[in-house]
Amino acid sequence: MSAFKRVSSQRQRGFTLVEISLVLVVIGLILGAVSIGKDIQRNAEYTKVKQKFVDQWVSAYNAHFLRSGVVIGDSQTQPRLMVNGATFEVVDDLVSGRDMTGATPPNAICQGGAAPNMTREADLILHGEMDRHGIRMPPGRAEGFEDRYAYLDTNGNPQELQICFQWNNPGSPASSGNVMVITGLTPDLARSLDQMIDGQADAREGLFRKYDIANDSDGLPGIEWAANNTQAYGAGSGSATDTDQNLDEDQVITVVATYKMNQ
């Protein structure tokens, strides 16, 4: 009977502190690995956005120039070296071309809707321009939606990128010259693309920058991208440092960027 009691008491013995500590350490390692895995997956997705969508549209734009001799929407007989230049109208004091700062820019060339404060050209469709010159577009979201790209934000909710092309006046806050306008960027995706393209996440400098921020010539440091992932979609322009209540079911706030083209 005493031997039975000894066996029973041994079976009823609980976990020691060492065993509990080991279990907690293992749980911590698993949670850490899951968290790191999510970050790796997100970074891989952002790299894919650049390589499979943004870079390929830059290549398509350049292929159009090489194939036709002009940028998208420009006149082949009287080129103006500007996107949608065939519809550009000049005023008398701008005919010489010496001062284009006050010129009214042509409408942007898009497939669907346009970015805020941007007017889309109704008679010139992006896909049609590419197709008639035999330019193969990136796959995008699907057939007929090559100018779109779907991805998940940090809350796991769907977001959609869209690209347009337009010409901006010299001195324009949204980068002068021919640019690709990208809408639907979450702040961390915008910073990631800026880092990959320019080597620094600076919303005011470089080829890739925020849509409505003018370049600075005083040698001052750059500025952060406005808004952050704590702010929900539709919460306004957002701030880089202010935090807000961003629920799991909310879409993350988005920003607009311009990518300056080399033609």
PEGIZI-V545535 format. One record per helix or strand of 3 or more residues. SS is the DSSP state (hx for helix, st for strand). FROM is the first residue (numbers start at 0). LEN is the number of residues. If there is no record, write none. Layout:
# PEGIZI-V545535
[[SS	FROM	LEN] [SS	FROM	LEN]]
This chain:
# PEGIZI-V545535
[[hx	1	10] [hx	16	52] [hx	84	3] [hx	91	3] [hx	125	7] [st	147	5] [st	157	11] [st	176	10] [hx	186	12] [st	207	3] [st	253	7]]
